[in-house]
Amino acid sequence: MAKVLFLLLLAVAGTAKAQDYEPIIQEGNEWHTLDVIVNPGFPPNDHYSTLVHWLSDDTLVDGVRYTKVLETRNGEGTPKLATLLREEDGKVWKRKLATDILIYDFTAQVGDTLRFGDFAQFEYFVVDSISIEQIGGKDRRKFWFGLEYDFIGEPLAIETWTEGIGSDMGLLFSGWYYATGGYYRALCFHQNEELVWQNEYYGTCMIDAVEEEVAPVVSVYPNPASETVRIEGIEPTEVQIYNALGQVVKTVRNSNEIGVEGLTEGVYLLRITNAMGVSQSERITVIR
């Protein structure tokens, strides 16, 4: 049913141009982004905090007008200047090292190949599909990159953009999917202090913890396994399976049962994340 509904959304996506464009840069916008530093270990010791970004006044740089983005960590301390943004004709750039970096292109069409974000020179993304979602009382276009479907037919993507809100990686971190050593996830978007959007996989707008202090006791069995493993002690919202090269070979959402029948024999790392954004890593051995 979910897949049918999503395909219906795609069918009307072609009408998205008829609606008014919803800009990223609007007074009163505020973003909360989960910032995770991954420290490998056994057990792991990942550090979690929340970046809060909001728009401030404009400034001129080399005759070009930008909007300041201010930042605090966990909503505490003196705000600092995170970056400068400018938006024009459906595209958004951020200022970095005296250069403008494209971070969004809402003029893109299905099938377009885009390079954006801090790693644009190394990675590219293809627009797989564009849907329309009702968020905050407005129809907003949602761009899907690397689209797949999970085990219950829900659409997944390596990254998504939502018009007027930004990336599910966080406002300033589009294109960070392939980054190592940590990751970002959008938690919430507020407009004029009202909550407009919240990440359903985390259920909170503020996360500040060290994993070893808050991680529940988790067991994964059978181990070794040949077909499926079951996770106990946590209700996962996402499970990512990494191979020995550190590559994600499988992602499963909202299930305690993880199929490993398609994996080759060897040792894998399961990174298990719950609704509070707390992750734990467990090693499993796949046998044949």
C-alpha positions in Angstrom: 0.0 0.0 0.0 2.8 2.4 0.9 4.5 1.7 -2.5 1.2 2.4 -4.3 0.8 5.7 -2.4 4.3 6.7 -3.2 3.9 6.0 -6.9 0.8 8.1 -6.9 2.8 11.0 -5.4 5.3 10.6 -8.2 2.5 10.8 -10.7 1.5 14.2 -9.5 5.1 15.4 -9.1 5.1 16.8 -12.5 2.6 19.5 -11.4 5.1 20.7 -8.7 6.3 23.5 -10.9 2.8 25.1 -10.7 3.1 25.7 -7.0 5.0 28.6 -5.5 8.6 27.8 -4.6 9.2 27.6 -0.9 12.6 29.1 -0.2 15.1 27.9 2.4 16.1 31.4 3.5 13.1 32.8 5.4 13.1 34.9 8.6 12.2 32.8 11.6 13.5 29.5 10.2 15.4 27.2 12.6 17.0 23.8 12.2 18.1 21.2 14.7 20.7 18.7 13.5 22.1 15.6 15.2 26.0 15.6 15.1 27.6 12.2 15.7 31.3 11.6 16.1 32.0 7.9 15.6 34.8 6.5 17.8 35.4 2.9 16.8 35.9 0.5 19.7 34.3 -2.4 21.5 32.0 -1.2 23.0 31.9 1.9 20.8 32.0 5.4 22.4 30.2 7.6 19.9 29.5 11.2 20.9 26.2 12.9 20.2 25.2 16.5 20.2 22.7 18.8 18.5 23.6 21.7 16.3 21.0 24.5 16.3 21.0 26.8 13.3 19.0 29.9 12.5 19.1 32.8 10.1 20.4 36.2 11.1 20.9 39.5 9.2 22.3 39.9 5.7 25.8 40.9 4.7 27.6 41.9 1.5 30.7 40.0 0.4 32.4 41.1 -2.8 29.2 42.8 -3.7 27.1 39.7 -3.3 24.4 39.6 -0.6 24.4 36.6 1.8 22.4 35.7 4.9 24.2 34.8 8.1 23.6 31.4 9.7 24.2 31.3 13.4 24.9 28.2 15.4 24.9 26.9 19.0 25.7 23.3 20.2 22.9 21.8 22.3 21.3 25.3 22.4 23.9 26.5 24.8 26.7 29.1 24.8 27.3 32.2 22.7 26.0 31.8 19.1 28.8 31.7 16.5 28.7 32.3 12.7 28.4 28.9 11.1 28.4 30.0 7.4 26.8 32.4 4.9 24.0 31.3 2.6 22.6 32.8 -0.6 19.6 31.6 -2.5 18.6 32.4 -6.1 16.2 30.8 -8.6 15.8 27.6 -6.6 19.4 27.1 -5.8 21.2 27.5 -2.5 25.0 28.1 -2.0 27.0 28.3 1.2 30.2 30.3 1.5 33.3 28.3 2.4 36.9 29.5 2.1 36.0 32.4 -0.1 34.1 30.1 -2.5 30.5 29.4 -3.0 29.5 25.7 -2.7 26.2 24.6 -4.2 24.2 22.7 -1.5 20.8 22.6 -3.0 19.3 22.7 -6.5 15.5 22.6 -6.4 15.4 23.2 -10.2 16.7 19.7 -10.8 14.6 17.1 -12.7 14.3 13.3 -12.3 17.4 11.7 -13.9 19.7 14.7 -13.4 23.2 14.1 -12.1 24.1 16.6 -9.4 27.3 17.5 -7.5 26.7 19.4 -4.3 28.0 19.8 -0.8 31.5 19.8 0.7 32.6 16.6 -1.3 31.2 17.6 -4.7 34.5 17.0 -6.4 34.5 13.4 -5.3 30.9 12.3 -5.3 27.8 12.8 -7.4 24.1 12.0 -6.9 21.3 11.2 -9.3 17.7 12.4 -8.7 15.7 9.2 -8.7 12.3 10.7 -8.1 10.4 13.8 -6.9 7.3 13.5 -4.7 5.0 16.1 -3.1 4.4 16.0 0.7 2.1 18.2 2.8 4.3 19.6 5.6 3.4 22.6 7.7 0.2 23.2 5.7 2.1 23.5 2.5 2.8 21.2 -0.5 6.5 20.7 -0.7 8.5 18.9 -3.3 10.7 16.1 -1.9 13.8 15.0 -3.9 15.0 11.4 -3.6 18.5 10.2 -4.3 19.5 6.5 -4.4 15.9 5.4 -4.0 15.1 1.9 -2.8 12.3 0.2 -0.9 12.5 -1.5 2.5 11.1 -4.9 3.5 7.5 -3.4 4.0 7.5 -1.4 0.9 8.4 2.0 2.4 10.7 4.2 0.2 14.3 4.7 1.4 17.0 6.9 0.0 20.6 7.7 0.7 19.5 11.3 1.0 16.4 13.4 0.5 15.7 17.1 0.2 12.5 18.8 1.2 11.7 22.2 -0.4 11.9 25.0 2.2 13.5 22.7 4.8 16.6 21.1 3.3 18.4 17.8 3.5 17.6 14.9 5.9 21.4 15.2 6.7 20.8 18.6 8.1 20.5 22.1 6.6 24.3 22.6 5.9 25.3 19.0 5.3 23.8 17.9 2.0 26.1 15.5 0.2 27.6 14.1 3.5 26.2 10.5 2.9 29.6 9.1 2.0 31.5 10.9 4.8 33.4 8.8 7.3 34.2 9.3 11.0 30.7 10.6 11.8 27.4 11.7 10.4 24.6 14.3 10.6 20.8 13.8 10.7 18.1 16.4 10.6 16.0 16.3 13.7 13.6 19.2 13.5 12.6 22.3 11.6 10.9 25.3 13.2 9.3 28.3 11.6 8.6 31.3 13.9 9.2 29.1 16.9 6.6 26.6 15.8 7.5 23.0 15.0 6.9 22.3 11.3 8.7 19.0 10.8 10.3 16.4 13.0 12.3 13.3 12.1 10.1 10.3 12.9 13.1 8.0 13.6 14.4 10.1 16.5 11.3 11.6 18.1 13.1 14.5 19.7 14.7 17.8 18.7 17.6 17.7 21.1 20.1 14.8 21.6 23.2 15.2 23.8 24.8 12.0 25.1 27.8 9.8 25.0 26.8 6.4 23.8 28.6 4.3 26.5 26.6 6.1 29.1 23.1 5.6 27.6 23.3 2.6 25.4 21.0 -0.3 26.5 22.2 -3.9 26.8 21.7 -5.4 23.3 22.0 -9.0 22.3 22.1 -10.4 18.7 21.5 -14.0 18.1 22.1 -16.5 16.6 25.8 -15.6 16.1 27.2 -17.1 13.9 24.2 -16.9 11.6 23.4 -18.1 8.1 19.9 -16.8 7.4 18.6 -14.2 10.0 19.6 -12.7 13.3 17.3 -11.2 15.9 18.0 -8.1 18.0 16.9 -8.0 21.6 17.1 -5.2 24.2 16.4 -2.4 21.8 13.7 -1.4 19.3 15.7 -0.5 16.2 14.7 2.3 13.9 17.6 1.6 11.7 20.2 -1.2 11.4 23.2 -0.7 9.1 25.4 -3.7 8.2 29.1 -2.9 7.4 31.5 -5.3 5.8 35.3 -5.5 6.6 36.0 -2.6 4.3 33.7 -0.3 6.2 31.1 -0.3 3.5 27.3 -0.4 4.2 26.1 -3.5 2.5 22.5 -3.5 3.9 20.1 -1.2 5.7 16.9 -2.3 7.5 14.4 0.0 9.2 12.0 -0.7 12.1 12.6 -4.4 12.5 14.3 -6.7 15.0 14.7 -9.4 12.4 17.7 -8.9 10.0 18.2 -11.2 7.0 21.8 -12.1 6.3 21.1 -14.8 3.7 22.4 -12.6 0.9 25.7 -11.8 2.5 29.0 -13.6 1.8 30.7 -15.5 4.6 32.7 -13.3 7.0 32.5 -10.9 9.9 30.2 -7.9 9.8 29.4 -4.9 12.1 25.8 -4.0 12.9 25.2 -0.4 13.8 21.8 -0.4 15.6 20.0 2.9 16.2 16.9 3.5 18.3 14.3 6.2 18.2 16.3 8.4 20.5 19.2 8.4 18.1 21.3 6.2 20.3 23.4 3.7 18.4 25.3 0.5 19.4 27.5 -1.7 17.3 27.5 -5.5 17.5 29.7 -7.9 15.5 28.2 -10.9 13.8 29.7 -13.7 11.8 27.9 -15.0 8.7 28.6 -18.6 7.8 27.7 -20.7 4.8 
